[in-house]
């Protein structure tokens, strides 16, 4: 148990260092590592949405998947398996992404934002924990997306192979892809540095099973909080890094790429927490599992990419706080369509949760 705890702490510390370093190398502030944001950028980079400010092929996503893939092969843990309610997982992945983009970040970025002094992340965390708590109640009562099945190894290698192909095309023919000229998509670390850092982070995340949803879920169900040690390490490292570099900004308003519309920060993360519990892991964990050969997680990743495209094509994603011409604060948030999408997502999660409960056996006649 102590060995596992230290692996989790080390993995978290490395991810925290990676977030600080990647920001210094060019990634957006408080967004050194964000799974939701980077999948959104990739969706834009391949032309799935037309939001010009968030389009870029993020090497970090490629590195995370390939780092997990290489480590799983090295440790004999690569297992090709799939078949556990794939269509449901695709839909859940899409709504988890819609919730994350309403908040403007995944659980990992939530912790990174908190380490930068963004108190909106505390509001998001409250919603996140509520969502996980609700999801756990269904788990306790038998919720299941059914079993998966062992497949040929080639099936489990599809997402890693796609990531290799995407990387080759991005490096060899970058003009194939869209790239933002301004906004968050235009801010990025050098490709080689981003890829190398993510490879290490992906390998360590695979060894440690790093997952914030899993940590809170296990804490509620079994009073086992060891997976959360990694996220405590991420927070502390990012906090120390921001303080040392003079980048710590405490408060709610005008935080980097964030909004202070508290209700929708919370509800967006309720959707993320609840959906991730039903899926068996947060967006980071889904990438790592896909790298290990889990086809169900690969389907979930595709669902998240589709959800990101849908969110930006239909104006569902959050807008950050800003200042108007008079220098007055304009609180960001999400559009009416975005609010409807978040509420619809919660309704869909209720339906999926109830429909996948154990069927009551008919009383004997």
N, C-alpha and C positions, 0 to 999 in steps of 0.2 A: 504494500500500500504506500509506504514512504517513497519507494522508487517511482511509482506512478505519479505521486504528487509532485515530485521534483521534475519529472519530465513535463508535466503540465505547466509548472511554473517557468521552466526554461523556455518552453515553446511560447508562452505568453510574453515573456521578456523579449524574446527575439522578434516577435510580431510587433511589440511596442517600439523597439528600436527601429525596425523596418519602417513603421509608419512615420517616425520622426525623420529618418534619413531620406525617405522618398519625398517627404514634403520639402526638405532642404534642397533636394535635387530637381524639384520642379512641380511635384504634384500639388493640387489645391490645398489650402490651409484646412486643418482638421479633417483631411481626407487622404491621408497617406495611404491607407488601405480601406476601401469600402467595396464590398462585394456587389451590393445593389447598384451603386453608382458606376462601377466599372463594367458590369454586365450591360447596363443602360448605354454606356459609351460604345461598347462593342456593337450593340444593336444598331446604334446610329452609324457606326463606322461601316457596317455592311449594307447600309441603306434601308434598314427596316423602319426607321422613323426619320423625320425631316427637321428635327430640332437642331439647328445649326450649332448651338453652343455646347452640345453634349455628344460629340461624334469623335471617336478615336478607338483604335484597336489597342486595348490595354494589355501589355505583356504580363502584368501581375496575375491576371486570371489564367493565362496560359501557363505561367510558372507554377501557380498553386496546383493545378491539375497534374502537370507533369512531375512536379516534386513528389506528390502523393503517389503517383503511378510508379515512379522509380523506386521509392522507398518500399511500397507494397511488394513489388517484384523482388527486391533485395531481401526482404524479410519473409518471403513465402506467404504473404497475406493477400495476394491478388486473387480475387474470386469473382468470376463472371456469373452474375445472377440477375434475374429480373422477373417481371410478371405479377408484381403486387399492385394491382389497380392502377395501371399506367395512365389512363385517361384522367382519373381523379387526381393523381399526383401532378399532372400537367396543369390542371385547373388550380389546384392549391398553390403551385409554384407561381402562377400568374398573379393570383390575388396577394400572395406574400409580397411580391414585387410591387404591386400597386400600393399596398400599405407602407412599404419601405420608402417609396418615392413620395408619398404624402408627407412622411416625416422628414424626408431627405437624408436617408441613410439606413443601412442595415444594422443589426445588433453590434457588429464590430465597430462601425463608425460611431454608433451611439456612445460606446466607451471612449473612443478616441476624442469625440467632441467634448465629453465630460472632462477628459484630461486637459483639454484646452480652455476650460472654464465656462463652457456653454451650458447654462442651467436648463435650457430647453431639453437637453438630453435627459435630465432628471424626470421631466414630465413624460418624455417618451419611455423612460425606463419603468415608470409607474404603470403605464398602459401595457408595456411589454410583459411585466410580471402578472398583471391581471389576465392578459390573454393566455399566458402559460398556465396559470391557475385553472382557468376555465377548461383548457384542453386536457389538463391532468384529471379533472373530474370525469371526463369521458373515458380516458384511459383506465381509470380505476373501475369503471363499469363495463369494461370489456371492448372498448373501441379497437378496431383493427382494420387495416387495409389488406388483410389476408397475406398469405405466405408468398414468397418468391421461389424461383426455381433455378437450379444450377444449369448454366448454359456453356457453350463452347467459349474458350478464352477470347477468340476473335470478337465475339459480341461485347464483351466487357471492355475491349480496347477501342471501341468506336469513338468515344469522346476524346480520349488522349490522342488518337490518330487525327481527329479533326483539329485539335489544338495544334498539333505539329504542322499540319497542312496550312492552317491559318497563319502560323508564325512564319513559315517559309514564304508564303505569298506576301505577307506584310513587309518582310525584310527585302525580298527580291523585287517586288513590284508594288511599292507603297501607293502608287497613284491609282491602284484598283479600288482603294478604300476612301471614304470620306474622312476628313479631318477638320476639326473646328479651328477657326482662325481667331476666335475670341471666346471668352467664357471658360468654364471648368474643363471642357474637352481640349482646349488649347494648352492647358497646363499639365505637363507630364515630365517625368524623369526620363533620362536617356534609356533607350530600349534595352541595351545589354545590362545596365545596372538594375533596372526594374525586373528583368527576367531572372537574373541571378539571385536577387534578394527573395523573390517570390518562390523560386525553386527550393531554397533553404526553408522558408516559412511553410511551404506545402509539405515538405518531408517531415518537419517537426510536428505539424498539425496532424499528420497521419499517425505518427508514433504516439502522440499524446491523446488522440481523440478529442481535441480541443473543440468545445461547443458550448456556447453560453446558454442556449435553450436546454441542452442536456443537463447542464449544471444546475439550473434553477428547477427543472423538472425532477431531477434526482433528489434535490434538497427537499422539495415538497413531498415527494412520495416516500423517500427512504432516509431522509435526514443525512444524505451523503452529498457534501458540497465540494468534493475535490476538483471537479471540472471547473468550478468557478475560480479556483486559485489562479488559473491562467489569465483570466480577465482582470483579476485584481492586479496581476503583474503588468498587464498591458496598460491599465489605468495609471499605475505608479510610474512606469517608465515614461509614458507620454506626458504625464504631469511634470515630472522632473525635467524632461527635455524641453517642454514649453517654457518653464520657469527659467531654465538656464539660458535659453535663447531669446528671452524677452518676448515670447509670443503668446503668453498666457493672458486671456481676456475674460474676466469674470462678469457674468450677467446674462440677461435674456436677449436684449435687443442688439440688432446688427452684428450677430455672430456670423462667421464665414459660412456662406452657403447654408443658411438655416433660417427658419422663421419662428416667430413667437406666438403663433396661433395655437394656444395650449390644447384646446379640445381636440383639434385634428392631429396634433403631434401625438397625443395620447391614443386616440382611436386608430390612427395609422399603425401604431406599434402593438395595439391589441390584436389587430389583424395579423401582424407578423408573428407575434408570440404564439397565438392560438394555431395558426396555420402551420408553423414550424413544428409544434408538438405533434400534430397529426401526421406530419411528414417524417418525423423521427430525427429532426436536426435543423439547425439554422442554415442560412445560405452558404456560409463558409463550410459547414460540415457536409452539405450536399455536394459541393465541388470536390471535397476530399474523398467522399464515398464514391463519387463517379470515377475519380482517378484510381480507386481500388478495384474497379470493375463492376460497380453496382449500376446496372442499366436503369433501375427505377430512379436513382438519383440523377442520372443523365437526363432522363425525361423531365424531371423536376427542373433541372438547369435550363432546358429548352423552354419550359413553361415560364420561367422567370424572364428569359430573354424576350419571349413573346409578350409577357406582361409589361415589360419596359417599353417595348415598341408601341403597344396599345396605349399605355399611359401618356406617352409624348405625342402620339398621333391625334389623340382626342383631348388633350389638355387636362389630364387628370393629376399630373405631378405637382408637387408643392413649388411655390415661388418664395425666394428668400426675402427677408426684410430689406428695405431700401430707404433712401432719403429722397424727398421730392426737391424741386428747384428752390423752394424756400428753406431747405435744410430741415424739414420736418420729417419725423419717422412715418414711414408707410409700412404697416405690419403686413407681412406676407401671409402665406397660407395656401389653401387649395381652392380651386374654382367650384362652382355649384356642381358641375359634372364630376369633379374629383370627390366631393362629399358624397354624392350619390353612389359612386363606385366603391368607396370605403364601406358605406352602410350595406350596399349590395353584397360586398365581400363577406361581411359578418353574417348576413342572412345565408349565404352559400355555405359558410363554415358550419352554421347550425344544422343545415340540411345534410351536409356530408357527415357530420358527427353523429346525427341520429340514424341515418341510413346505414351506417357501418357498425352499429351496435349489434350484439348477439341477438339472434332471433329467438323469441320465446317459443319453447316447445308447446305444441298443442296438447291440451289435457287429454289424457287417454279416455276414449269413449266408453 
